[in-house]
Each structure stands twice: as C-alpha cells, then as structure tokens.
Amino acid sequence: MPVTITEYLRPDSLKEALALLAEDPGKNIAVAGGVSIVLSGAPRRVRAIDLQNVGLNEIASTKDELCLGAMATLDDIIHSPAATKVASGLLPTALRTAASEPIRRLITVGGNIVQCYYWATLPPLLLALDAKIHLRTSEHRRTLKATEFFAQPPMRLMEKGELVTDVTIPLKPSRRAAFEKMAKTSNDYALIHVVVSYVDQRGKMSDPRVVVAACTSLPTRVREAEEFLEGKTVDLNTAMEAGQIASHHVKLRGDFRASADYRRRVLRVMVQRALLKAADKQTIS
C-alpha cells in the first residue's frame, strides 16, 4: 500500500477535526469514504483523521440553492428529494452511472472533488451547474467557484489542514441540462463525460455551459462552444455545429482504453446528443 497508517483518530466535531488536521498537517490524511487511500501517493506514514462523525453529511435546499455536505455520499444524493430540484434531476440521473452501487455508498462529495480523478462524475456536473465549493481550516473559511476549484488539481490549491465542508448549487428553475457518459461497461471508468446546461429564455439558450471530462485531465468548459450557443435555439444543425466546435478545441487524452483520436470523434456526437436531450428533442443514433 502507498500509505501506512500509524494513528487512527475519529473526532466528534468539525472543530475537533480541524484542530487535529492543523497539528503537523504534512503527516495527516483526512478520511471520508476511504475509497482513494490506496491511490493517495508515494509510500509514507500518515495519521488518519476519520470524518464520519463531524456532521458534514446533510443535503438540504432553500429557495435559492442546494447544499451538499462534504460527507454526503453519491448514493445519498441519488436518493435525496432535494437533489432532484437541480436542473430537472440531473444529479441523481448522472450519479447513477458512477461506479457500482456499493462504491457509490462510499464515495463522498468532498473526496470525489478533492481527489478529482479524471473519471470522476461529480466534478463536471458541478462545473456545468456553477457550483461553489466551501473550504475551512482551523483559522479561516473561504469559498471558491467551481471554475477556480477545478482550474488545477484541487489538492494543489488547498492549504495544509484545509477541508471542503460543503458545496452549494444555485437553483434556477429555467436551467435545462443533460449528461452523457461513454464507457466500455456500466461500471467501467468513463472514456468521456459530457454535461451541458443552459437557461431557457423563450426557447433560446442563455448562459450555456458545455463541459467535458474523463477525456481530459481535469473537467473542462469549452468556452468556444458556449459562445457559439449563446442566444441560439437548439436544433439538429446547432447541436452538430457545437459538437464539431467542442471536438476541435478540447485537448484530449488517450490511454489503453481509447486513443485521443477515437475520443475526439465520439465527443462530437456526445455533445450533440446532450444538447438535444437537454432540449427534449430527438437524440442522434
């Protein structure tokens, strides 16, 4: 294993957890669902701070936003009535495609976005929905927009001893959205993720978002496609053009599952499908 746990602590409050993380922060590791511990880096000795009892697992909504506690699991979101209020149920629909059900019961909001593995499902969703990520240390708090948080690997921008406490997503009844995933099997790592969203203003797109992931190192907004879509009506020709723009402007990664060239050809069609799905129009075969 990459890490050797020399001490295991389970604090009973967030204040206590932050205080423990502030002590010699270079040797601490925060444990949420625990899924990624064996993938957490070079061999080293660490003190594990278990966050199960610190009270960050709430999912709640107000008239303006949905709040996801950092310790809420993907399965919690899938079965949360509050989560269905975002973009016509985009979150539960998309997260059902993430891993297997037993793993979804372990993966937490905080762990999924902080580790931000390229195949992770939640980061591109948050980027497409203009989420905000709230962080805290024993000394201060701060809030970052999803565009800031995912601009680089999150572990690099987080301070020593800092935790994600929750994520908030604005509730806009007129925002339409759709999610597409391509993988070799239902439980395999994604080859491509596509998330599109826009505010429907009398049939025309306003404030569009086109996000791709899994085929990139970090979830990426395709600004060129967003600029093209602004003010347009979704139809087949518009969706095809947006897909072409996205496939042209995104720097794609290749691996043993699929080449960058293959991903580029498939990405074009997936953007088309997502746009037509968001507009409740016939999808492309």
Backbone bond lengths (Angstrom), bond angles and torsions (degrees), N, CA, C in turn:
res aa  C-N    CA-C-N  psi(-1)  N-CA   C-N-CA  omega(-1)  CA-C   N-CA-C  phi
1 M - - - 1.460 - - 1.523 110.33 -
2 P 1.350 117.36 145.96 1.452 120.31 179.26 1.522 113.34 -65.24
3 V 1.344 118.16 -29.62 1.457 120.07 -176.88 1.524 110.40 -120.70
4 T 1.328 114.47 148.98 1.460 121.49 172.20 1.518 107.46 -117.61
5 I 1.331 117.30 118.08 1.459 121.62 -178.89 1.523 108.69 -84.23
6 T 1.318 115.61 116.05 1.464 121.00 -178.27 1.525 112.42 -94.34
7 E 1.332 116.69 -21.33 1.469 121.65 -179.63 1.515 108.10 -151.14
8 Y 1.327 116.98 137.51 1.462 121.36 -177.32 1.525 108.86 -125.38
9 L 1.345 116.75 117.07 1.457 121.97 -176.04 1.525 110.01 -121.24
10 R 1.322 116.91 143.20 1.467 121.86 178.29 1.533 108.81 -126.87
11 P 1.329 118.07 88.02 1.465 120.70 179.67 1.528 111.52 -66.57
12 D 1.349 114.88 157.36 1.465 121.02 -176.94 1.526 113.36 -102.06
13 S 1.320 118.06 3.86 1.464 120.82 178.65 1.523 109.01 -153.54
14 L 1.331 115.55 159.53 1.454 120.46 177.74 1.527 110.21 -64.51
15 K 1.312 117.23 -39.78 1.461 120.98 179.23 1.526 110.80 -58.75
16 E 1.321 116.14 -44.63 1.463 120.29 179.31 1.528 110.95 -65.50
17 A 1.337 116.80 -40.93 1.462 120.52 179.90 1.524 111.03 -62.90
18 L 1.330 117.03 -43.49 1.464 120.44 -179.98 1.525 111.56 -65.77
19 A 1.325 115.77 -36.56 1.463 119.28 177.17 1.527 111.14 -64.59
20 L 1.318 116.96 -40.71 1.464 120.57 178.47 1.529 110.89 -66.84
21 L 1.326 116.36 -40.63 1.460 119.75 -179.69 1.525 112.07 -67.03
22 A 1.330 116.73 -26.16 1.462 121.00 179.21 1.524 112.32 -75.15
23 E 1.337 117.06 -18.64 1.458 120.96 179.02 1.524 109.48 -80.87
24 D 1.314 116.26 114.25 1.470 121.03 179.15 1.525 110.15 46.86
25 P 1.348 118.21 61.22 1.466 121.98 -169.91 1.515 114.90 -59.39
26 G 1.322 117.77 -24.09 1.457 119.40 -179.42 1.510 113.91 -67.40
27 K 1.335 117.50 -16.73 1.465 120.66 -178.25 1.526 113.30 -106.45
28 N 1.342 116.92 3.93 1.462 120.43 -178.74 1.520 111.22 -99.26
29 I 1.320 115.27 152.12 1.456 120.88 171.04 1.524 107.65 -136.65
30 A 1.338 116.35 127.43 1.459 121.11 177.88 1.517 109.22 -81.83
31 V 1.327 116.27 129.40 1.463 121.68 -178.17 1.521 108.86 -108.09
32 A 1.321 116.52 117.59 1.462 121.53 176.92 1.520 107.94 -102.01
33 G 1.353 117.21 -94.55 1.463 119.43 174.68 1.512 112.70 -83.65
34 G 1.334 116.23 -19.55 1.462 120.84 178.14 1.515 115.05 83.76
35 V 1.349 117.93 3.39 1.455 120.66 -174.74 1.533 112.05 -64.55
36 S 1.314 117.28 -37.08 1.466 119.79 -170.11 1.521 114.58 -99.48
37 I 1.322 118.42 6.96 1.465 119.39 -176.04 1.523 111.45 -59.20
38 V 1.317 117.34 -41.15 1.469 118.96 -177.90 1.525 112.26 -72.46
39 L 1.336 117.55 -9.26 1.461 121.41 178.75 1.526 111.56 -108.65
40 S 1.328 117.44 16.30 1.463 120.48 -165.53 1.515 115.62 -89.89
41 G 1.324 119.70 14.87 1.455 119.13 171.64 1.506 113.95 127.60
42 A 1.336 114.79 -165.24 1.456 121.42 -177.68 1.528 110.58 -65.99
43 P 1.343 117.58 156.34 1.469 120.88 179.89 1.521 111.94 -56.50
44 R 1.311 116.47 129.00 1.458 120.91 179.42 1.519 109.63 -161.80
45 R 1.314 116.28 163.59 1.457 122.67 178.35 1.525 108.45 -98.41
46 V 1.344 116.57 131.39 1.459 120.11 -174.84 1.532 110.76 -135.03
47 R 1.327 113.57 159.60 1.456 121.10 169.68 1.528 107.57 -104.52
48 A 1.333 116.97 122.46 1.461 121.42 -176.34 1.524 110.90 -90.60
49 I 1.358 115.25 129.91 1.460 121.86 175.90 1.522 107.75 -110.83
50 D 1.324 116.74 104.58 1.460 122.54 -177.56 1.520 109.58 -78.87
51 L 1.339 117.33 126.25 1.467 122.61 -174.67 1.524 113.73 -98.02
52 Q 1.322 118.14 10.33 1.460 120.46 -174.25 1.526 113.65 -59.59
53 N 1.329 117.99 -31.12 1.472 120.58 -173.27 1.524 114.59 -105.00
54 V 1.341 118.19 14.98 1.465 118.83 -173.70 1.529 113.18 -94.23
55 G 1.329 117.81 0.01 1.459 120.46 171.84 1.511 115.97 79.42
56 L 1.328 117.84 38.98 1.467 120.78 179.83 1.526 112.41 -113.28
57 N 1.323 117.33 25.64 1.465 119.19 -174.37 1.531 113.71 -105.13
58 E 1.319 118.75 13.63 1.463 121.12 -176.97 1.524 111.42 -79.21
59 I 1.321 115.54 142.94 1.463 122.91 170.21 1.528 106.33 -121.44
60 A 1.314 117.00 119.84 1.463 120.43 -175.64 1.521 109.58 -145.76
61 S 1.318 116.15 158.05 1.459 120.35 178.38 1.515 110.68 -134.58
62 T 1.322 115.26 148.86 1.458 123.58 170.04 1.532 106.14 -112.74
63 K 1.302 116.48 -172.25 1.470 118.22 178.04 1.527 111.74 -70.49
64 D 1.346 116.71 -17.03 1.460 120.37 -174.70 1.522 115.14 -107.59
65 E 1.354 117.90 -24.98 1.459 117.86 -173.07 1.526 111.81 -156.97
66 L 1.323 113.36 159.37 1.465 122.34 171.93 1.512 107.91 -103.75
67 C 1.326 116.61 135.47 1.459 121.68 178.79 1.526 109.13 -114.99
68 L 1.322 116.03 124.70 1.457 122.52 177.51 1.522 108.53 -110.79
69 G 1.318 117.62 115.52 1.451 120.68 175.75 1.512 110.76 -65.61
70 A 1.321 116.43 147.62 1.463 120.41 -174.66 1.519 112.88 -63.47
71 M 1.331 118.08 -24.99 1.462 120.57 -179.51 1.527 112.76 -94.82
72 A 1.323 117.96 0.81 1.468 120.22 172.97 1.523 108.31 -66.23
73 T 1.317 117.10 139.58 1.464 120.52 -179.24 1.528 110.61 -92.19
74 L 1.314 115.36 166.06 1.459 119.07 176.17 1.523 110.46 -59.85
75 D 1.315 116.95 -37.03 1.460 120.24 178.47 1.529 111.02 -66.27
76 D 1.324 117.54 -36.54 1.471 120.76 175.49 1.525 110.38 -59.30
77 I 1.331 117.07 -43.05 1.463 120.77 -179.28 1.525 110.41 -65.72
78 I 1.319 116.16 -43.15 1.462 120.51 -179.23 1.528 111.58 -56.90
79 H 1.330 116.92 -37.22 1.468 120.78 -176.16 1.527 113.16 -101.12
80 S 1.319 117.44 13.94 1.461 120.82 -179.45 1.525 111.29 -93.19
81 P 1.338 118.83 121.64 1.468 120.79 174.87 1.525 112.21 -59.44
82 A 1.337 116.89 -34.25 1.471 120.06 179.90 1.519 111.40 -63.35
83 A 1.345 117.40 -37.64 1.461 120.83 -176.85 1.525 112.44 -67.75
84 T 1.329 118.36 -23.36 1.459 120.74 -179.74 1.521 112.19 -71.31
85 K 1.336 117.64 -11.52 1.463 121.16 -178.46 1.523 112.75 -76.63
86 V 1.322 117.86 -13.73 1.464 121.60 -178.15 1.517 110.11 -88.04
87 A 1.334 115.96 119.04 1.470 121.83 172.70 1.522 112.07 45.56
88 S 1.326 116.36 52.22 1.470 122.87 175.28 1.521 113.64 55.07
89 G 1.338 116.01 41.87 1.454 120.40 174.15 1.511 115.12 81.36
90 L 1.333 117.51 23.47 1.460 120.86 -178.28 1.527 112.56 -57.88
91 L 1.336 117.95 -43.16 1.464 120.29 -174.30 1.531 112.53 -62.54
92 P 1.331 119.97 -55.56 1.472 118.62 178.81 1.525 113.06 -59.37
93 T 1.326 117.11 -39.33 1.461 120.53 -179.58 1.524 111.36 -61.12
94 A 1.325 116.17 -47.29 1.464 120.17 -177.79 1.519 111.96 -70.45
95 L 1.324 117.02 -42.44 1.463 119.99 -174.10 1.524 112.67 -70.82
96 R 1.309 117.83 -19.14 1.475 119.65 174.21 1.520 111.68 -65.02
97 T 1.328 117.61 -17.80 1.461 120.85 179.79 1.527 111.54 -89.63
98 A 1.327 117.61 -4.33 1.468 121.44 -174.84 1.520 110.83 -86.84
99 A 1.313 116.96 115.98 1.468 122.75 174.51 1.532 111.22 54.58
100 S 1.331 115.78 -157.13 1.465 121.93 177.90 1.521 109.06 -101.40
101 E 1.316 116.83 165.08 1.467 119.76 -177.58 1.530 112.92 -58.84
102 P 1.342 120.72 -44.26 1.466 118.93 178.41 1.533 113.01 -59.46
103 I 1.338 117.22 -37.39 1.458 120.58 179.42 1.527 110.52 -71.73
104 R 1.335 117.26 -36.37 1.470 120.05 178.23 1.524 111.65 -63.24
105 R 1.319 116.72 -24.01 1.468 120.09 177.88 1.529 111.79 -78.24
106 L 1.327 116.69 -10.24 1.467 121.74 178.75 1.520 112.96 -105.40
107 I 1.329 116.85 -37.32 1.461 120.49 -175.91 1.527 110.08 -66.55
108 T 1.319 116.48 125.67 1.462 121.27 179.96 1.527 111.10 -102.42
109 V 1.325 114.45 161.96 1.470 120.39 177.12 1.523 110.19 -57.74
110 G 1.336 116.26 -51.37 1.454 120.17 -177.78 1.510 113.01 -61.81
111 G 1.322 116.51 -46.66 1.452 120.12 -179.03 1.516 112.59 -63.90
112 N 1.331 116.81 -39.93 1.459 121.24 -176.97 1.527 111.88 -65.58
113 I 1.334 116.50 -38.89 1.466 118.11 -176.22 1.527 112.60 -88.15
114 V 1.323 118.28 -27.79 1.464 119.96 178.27 1.523 110.53 -73.71
115 Q 1.327 117.48 -46.89 1.453 120.16 176.85 1.527 110.78 -66.82
116 C 1.326 116.09 -39.69 1.475 123.32 174.56 1.527 112.35 47.24
117 Y 1.328 116.49 50.51 1.456 119.23 171.92 1.525 108.56 -60.54
118 Y 1.312 116.48 148.67 1.468 118.98 -172.67 1.523 112.49 -59.86
119 W 1.343 117.79 -25.43 1.470 120.41 -178.72 1.537 112.89 -88.76
120 A 1.328 118.24 -2.98 1.471 121.54 -175.60 1.528 110.98 -60.97
121 T 1.325 115.95 142.53 1.463 121.25 -175.24 1.518 113.49 -87.94
122 L 1.318 118.42 -36.66 1.461 120.80 -173.23 1.536 113.73 -69.55
123 P 1.336 121.14 -41.26 1.464 119.96 -177.44 1.529 115.10 -53.52
124 P 1.357 120.74 -49.12 1.469 117.80 179.35 1.523 113.41 -65.41
125 L 1.331 117.20 -30.13 1.462 119.57 176.73 1.531 110.50 -64.66
126 L 1.315 116.74 -45.38 1.466 120.81 -179.67 1.521 111.19 -65.18
127 L 1.321 116.73 -36.84 1.463 120.18 178.65 1.523 110.98 -65.59
128 A 1.319 117.14 -39.74 1.464 121.19 -178.82 1.520 112.55 -73.75
129 L 1.338 117.12 -20.78 1.465 121.46 -175.75 1.530 112.69 -105.17
130 D 1.336 117.36 12.97 1.475 122.22 177.07 1.523 112.38 56.70
131 A 1.312 116.89 42.76 1.466 121.05 -179.26 1.531 110.97 -71.35
132 K 1.329 113.88 162.77 1.459 121.56 172.74 1.528 108.38 -121.99
133 I 1.312 115.64 140.56 1.465 121.53 -178.37 1.523 107.90 -110.48
134 H 1.326 116.20 126.87 1.461 121.92 -176.82 1.525 109.45 -105.45
135 L 1.315 115.58 128.94 1.460 121.81 -175.63 1.524 110.03 -124.52
136 R 1.339 114.39 156.94 1.463 118.66 -176.59 1.524 110.40 -152.82
137 T 1.323 114.99 141.54 1.460 122.17 167.82 1.520 107.47 -117.60
138 S 1.315 116.66 -176.52 1.467 119.79 177.38 1.517 111.56 -69.11
139 E 1.339 117.39 -13.77 1.467 121.25 -175.49 1.525 113.99 -109.74
140 H 1.315 118.69 -30.05 1.467 118.61 -174.36 1.524 111.29 -155.87
141 R 1.337 114.74 171.61 1.461 122.79 176.40 1.525 108.60 -125.08
142 R 1.321 116.01 155.66 1.463 120.02 172.08 1.523 109.10 -154.39
143 T 1.331 115.44 160.45 1.459 122.56 180.00 1.515 109.19 -128.08
144 L 1.318 116.25 133.12 1.463 121.90 178.40 1.520 109.61 -121.50
145 K 1.315 115.82 141.98 1.457 119.87 170.91 1.532 108.88 -70.18
146 A 1.318 116.41 154.34 1.457 119.86 179.98 1.519 111.21 -58.37
147 T 1.338 117.33 -34.88 1.465 120.04 178.69 1.526 111.27 -62.56
148 E 1.327 117.66 -34.36 1.467 121.10 177.01 1.526 110.85 -76.16
149 F 1.322 115.96 -43.13 1.460 121.00 -174.00 1.530 111.67 -64.47
150 F 1.339 116.29 -37.70 1.463 120.13 -176.68 1.524 113.09 -100.21
151 A 1.329 117.67 12.19 1.464 120.78 178.23 1.524 111.68 -70.47
152 Q 1.316 116.91 -21.65 1.455 123.80 175.72 1.521 107.01 -147.12
153 P 1.330 119.33 167.91 1.460 118.59 176.75 1.524 110.28 -53.91
154 P 1.341 118.28 121.56 1.466 120.54 -173.56 1.522 114.80 -53.76
155 M 1.334 117.58 -32.52 1.458 119.46 179.99 1.524 111.86 -60.34
156 R 1.331 117.02 -24.92 1.461 120.41 -179.47 1.518 112.61 -77.68
157 L 1.333 117.11 -30.62 1.467 118.99 -177.28 1.526 112.76 -91.80
158 M 1.328 117.06 -14.84 1.459 119.43 -179.62 1.524 110.52 -79.68
159 E 1.312 115.80 140.97 1.446 121.55 179.05 1.525 110.26 -77.18
160 K 1.311 116.29 160.86 1.455 120.54 174.77 1.535 109.23 -61.67
161 G 1.318 115.55 132.04 1.459 120.01 179.78 1.512 114.89 79.48
162 E 1.340 117.56 9.01 1.460 120.91 -177.64 1.528 110.70 -94.88
163 L 1.331 115.19 141.31 1.466 122.04 179.37 1.522 110.36 -122.48
164 V 1.324 115.62 145.59 1.461 120.19 162.89 1.525 106.99 -76.97
165 T 1.329 117.21 125.86 1.464 120.60 179.97 1.525 112.33 -97.93
166 D 1.338 116.96 -37.20 1.452 119.98 179.25 1.521 110.01 -165.04
167 V 1.316 114.73 169.30 1.461 123.24 178.08 1.518 107.49 -129.21
168 T 1.326 117.31 135.44 1.465 120.48 177.29 1.526 109.57 -118.23
169 I 1.327 115.13 140.73 1.462 122.78 -178.61 1.525 108.30 -125.91
170 P 1.342 118.41 126.12 1.470 119.61 179.77 1.521 111.67 -65.90
171 L 1.317 115.26 141.58 1.461 120.84 177.27 1.522 108.88 -98.17
172 K 1.309 115.40 111.07 1.464 121.60 178.59 1.522 107.40 -123.12
173 P 1.331 117.40 103.97 1.468 120.38 -175.32 1.520 113.79 -55.50
174 S 1.332 117.09 -28.44 1.464 119.46 -176.75 1.526 112.84 -88.11
175 R 1.335 117.93 0.10 1.463 119.62 179.91 1.527 110.00 -81.53
176 R 1.309 115.04 124.52 1.457 122.36 176.60 1.522 108.04 -103.77
177 A 1.314 116.83 150.33 1.460 119.88 -176.90 1.517 110.56 -156.06
178 A 1.322 115.42 160.66 1.464 121.41 176.14 1.516 108.98 -153.45
179 F 1.331 114.61 155.18 1.464 122.61 -176.35 1.515 108.90 -130.37
180 E 1.333 116.55 138.98 1.454 122.00 175.47 1.522 108.64 -132.58
181 K 1.324 116.13 137.85 1.462 121.85 175.92 1.516 109.03 -129.90
182 M 1.335 115.38 139.28 1.457 120.19 171.04 1.516 108.32 -119.98
183 A 1.332 116.40 127.96 1.456 122.81 175.51 1.517 108.06 -149.44
184 K 1.313 116.66 161.01 1.472 119.73 -178.63 1.514 112.14 -71.72
185 T 1.330 117.24 -33.06 1.461 121.90 174.21 1.527 107.64 -136.54
186 S 1.321 117.23 168.24 1.458 120.68 -176.01 1.520 112.45 -63.30
187 N 1.326 118.14 -29.15 1.456 121.52 -178.16 1.532 113.67 -104.44
188 D 1.326 116.84 3.54 1.460 119.10 -178.23 1.522 110.02 -81.44
189 Y 1.340 115.16 163.29 1.461 119.94 174.95 1.520 109.40 -58.67
190 A 1.318 115.49 144.94 1.460 120.50 178.79 1.521 110.69 -67.63
191 L 1.320 115.85 139.78 1.459 121.65 169.15 1.528 110.01 -86.13
192 I 1.325 115.04 -35.66 1.462 121.37 179.17 1.525 108.73 -148.66
193 H 1.314 116.41 137.60 1.460 123.47 165.82 1.531 108.04 -117.47
194 V 1.308 116.70 138.63 1.464 121.91 172.40 1.521 108.19 -132.54
195 V 1.322 116.31 129.71 1.464 121.66 173.44 1.522 107.78 -128.01
196 V 1.317 116.40 128.20 1.463 120.51 173.80 1.522 108.60 -122.20
197 S 1.318 115.65 147.26 1.460 120.20 174.33 1.522 108.25 -152.56
198 Y 1.315 114.92 153.32 1.463 120.03 176.31 1.523 108.83 -162.14
199 V 1.321 115.74 157.91 1.458 121.53 174.48 1.521 107.69 -89.68
200 D 1.319 115.57 125.11 1.463 121.43 -178.21 1.526 109.25 -84.05
201 Q 1.317 115.80 112.93 1.464 121.21 177.06 1.523 108.80 -115.97
202 R 1.331 113.83 92.88 1.467 121.43 -179.93 1.522 111.76 53.65
203 G 1.329 113.94 45.11 1.454 119.67 175.65 1.506 115.58 87.48
204 K 1.319 117.49 -4.66 1.456 120.99 178.49 1.531 110.39 -110.07
205 M 1.321 115.47 150.84 1.456 120.79 -176.92 1.523 111.63 -84.12
206 S 1.326 114.97 131.26 1.460 121.83 174.07 1.524 108.13 -127.50
207 D 1.321 116.24 143.17 1.460 122.12 178.86 1.530 111.72 52.32
208 P 1.324 118.63 52.06 1.473 120.41 -177.57 1.526 112.03 -72.37
209 R 1.321 114.80 151.88 1.460 122.48 174.47 1.532 108.12 -129.44
210 V 1.314 115.55 131.16 1.462 121.56 173.08 1.519 106.43 -126.70
211 V 1.323 116.38 112.68 1.466 121.66 -175.19 1.521 109.18 -121.72
212 V 1.315 115.66 133.31 1.460 120.73 175.21 1.523 108.81 -121.31
213 A 1.311 115.81 149.55 1.473 121.37 179.93 1.518 108.76 -155.17
214 A 1.322 115.87 175.95 1.467 124.83 -177.27 1.524 111.77 72.74
215 C 1.329 116.81 -37.92 1.463 121.16 174.99 1.526 111.14 -90.93
216 T 1.324 116.50 0.94 1.461 123.83 177.63 1.524 108.31 -128.01
217 S 1.317 117.18 162.46 1.462 119.90 179.87 1.515 111.91 -68.95
218 L 1.330 117.20 -36.07 1.463 123.53 176.98 1.527 108.59 -129.60
219 P 1.334 118.31 153.69 1.470 119.19 175.09 1.520 109.56 -58.42
220 T 1.326 115.77 136.54 1.463 120.85 -168.89 1.517 111.34 -131.76
221 R 1.330 116.01 128.75 1.459 120.26 170.72 1.520 109.34 -82.25
222 V 1.325 116.79 133.93 1.463 121.37 178.68 1.521 107.36 -95.43
223 R 1.314 115.68 90.23 1.467 120.81 -173.78 1.521 111.83 -61.88
224 E 1.328 116.98 -36.63 1.463 120.01 -178.67 1.529 111.33 -62.75
225 A 1.321 116.87 -40.72 1.463 120.29 177.55 1.525 110.88 -68.94
226 E 1.333 116.80 -37.47 1.468 120.35 178.86 1.529 110.93 -63.55
227 E 1.325 116.13 -43.00 1.467 119.70 178.84 1.529 111.23 -63.28
228 F 1.318 116.53 -38.62 1.459 120.69 178.25 1.527 111.27 -64.05
229 L 1.325 117.71 -39.35 1.458 121.71 -174.10 1.528 113.76 -78.32
230 E 1.309 117.84 -22.01 1.465 121.04 -176.24 1.530 110.77 -54.61
231 G 1.349 115.83 123.82 1.456 121.87 176.06 1.513 115.52 81.85
232 K 1.320 117.17 -1.03 1.466 119.45 -177.90 1.523 111.78 -94.70
233 T 1.320 115.61 159.60 1.456 123.15 172.28 1.526 108.53 -91.23
234 V 1.334 116.05 139.46 1.461 118.81 179.82 1.519 109.68 -76.93
235 D 1.311 115.69 118.58 1.459 122.11 170.89 1.524 107.13 -142.66
236 L 1.316 116.87 179.42 1.452 120.37 -174.85 1.530 111.65 -60.70
237 N 1.323 117.15 -44.52 1.459 119.80 -177.46 1.525 111.74 -65.01
238 T 1.329 116.20 -41.64 1.457 120.23 178.70 1.528 110.81 -63.90
239 A 1.345 116.27 -43.71 1.461 120.38 -179.84 1.523 111.02 -64.00
240 M 1.328 117.15 -40.29 1.458 120.52 179.15 1.522 110.86 -64.47
241 E 1.311 117.24 -42.38 1.459 120.29 179.94 1.521 111.64 -65.86
242 A 1.323 116.37 -41.49 1.472 120.16 177.84 1.518 110.77 -62.24
243 G 1.330 116.94 -40.52 1.454 120.12 177.45 1.518 111.88 -62.93
244 Q 1.317 116.21 -39.94 1.460 120.81 178.53 1.531 110.74 -64.32
245 I 1.315 116.37 -43.19 1.465 120.87 179.47 1.526 110.61 -62.87
246 A 1.330 116.11 -45.50 1.468 120.08 -178.77 1.523 110.80 -62.10
247 S 1.317 117.30 -44.99 1.465 119.93 -177.58 1.528 111.63 -66.90
248 H 1.318 116.69 -25.37 1.463 120.80 -178.72 1.527 112.55 -81.29
249 H 1.326 117.10 -34.67 1.462 120.43 -170.36 1.529 115.24 -96.97
250 V 1.313 118.09 -14.32 1.467 119.89 -177.38 1.525 110.39 -90.99
251 K 1.330 115.58 132.67 1.464 120.62 174.78 1.525 107.77 -81.74
252 L 1.329 116.80 114.40 1.460 121.77 -172.80 1.521 111.29 -102.08
253 R 1.319 114.31 150.77 1.454 121.52 178.26 1.526 109.84 -101.52
254 G 1.322 115.62 151.68 1.450 120.94 173.69 1.514 109.94 -121.61
255 D 1.320 116.40 156.30 1.459 120.89 176.18 1.527 108.17 -153.93
256 F 1.333 116.19 -167.10 1.462 118.70 -176.40 1.524 112.51 -68.58
257 R 1.352 118.32 -15.69 1.463 120.19 179.32 1.530 111.71 -81.95
258 A 1.333 116.63 -37.57 1.464 119.97 -177.69 1.524 109.12 -163.55
259 S 1.315 116.25 144.86 1.461 121.07 179.23 1.525 110.52 -77.62
260 A 1.310 116.13 163.19 1.463 121.00 176.13 1.525 110.59 -62.55
261 D 1.330 117.11 -38.16 1.458 120.66 -179.73 1.521 111.37 -65.09
262 Y 1.328 117.42 -41.77 1.467 120.52 177.55 1.526 110.21 -63.32
263 R 1.319 116.22 -45.70 1.468 119.93 179.04 1.530 110.95 -59.60
264 R 1.314 117.49 -38.17 1.462 120.43 -179.25 1.529 111.51 -62.26
265 R 1.320 116.31 -42.72 1.464 119.81 -179.79 1.528 111.42 -67.57
266 V 1.328 116.45 -37.90 1.463 120.03 -179.66 1.532 110.97 -74.94
267 L 1.326 117.17 -36.82 1.463 120.82 -179.05 1.527 111.06 -57.55
268 R 1.316 116.63 -39.96 1.465 120.13 -179.08 1.528 110.85 -56.71
269 V 1.323 116.55 -44.47 1.467 120.69 -178.56 1.530 110.91 -72.38
270 M 1.332 117.07 -36.08 1.467 119.62 -178.62 1.523 112.32 -66.85
271 V 1.321 117.20 -36.60 1.470 119.71 175.58 1.527 109.87 -64.90
272 Q 1.325 117.04 -41.06 1.466 120.71 176.48 1.527 110.51 -58.10
273 R 1.316 115.71 -49.88 1.465 120.56 -178.16 1.523 111.45 -60.29
274 A 1.325 116.19 -44.38 1.459 119.55 -177.17 1.526 111.23 -63.35
275 L 1.310 117.57 -42.26 1.466 120.62 179.89 1.522 111.21 -64.15
276 L 1.319 117.25 -44.37 1.454 120.33 179.59 1.522 111.73 -68.44
277 K 1.321 116.29 -34.59 1.462 120.23 176.51 1.524 110.56 -66.30
278 A 1.331 117.67 -42.44 1.460 121.23 179.50 1.529 111.23 -61.74
279 A 1.326 115.67 -33.39 1.465 120.47 179.97 1.525 113.25 -89.59
280 D 1.360 115.55 5.83 1.476 120.33 -178.67 1.516 112.32 59.00
281 K 1.322 115.90 38.96 1.461 120.16 177.50 1.529 108.74 -112.93
282 Q 1.324 115.65 166.83 1.457 120.03 -175.80 1.522 110.22 -61.05
283 T 1.325 115.65 132.91 1.455 119.93 179.40 1.511 111.48 -84.36
284 I 1.326 114.71 166.36 1.460 121.22 -178.23 1.502 110.74 -91.78
285 S 1.305 117.77 137.94 1.461 120.43 178.20 1.523 109.49 -82.36
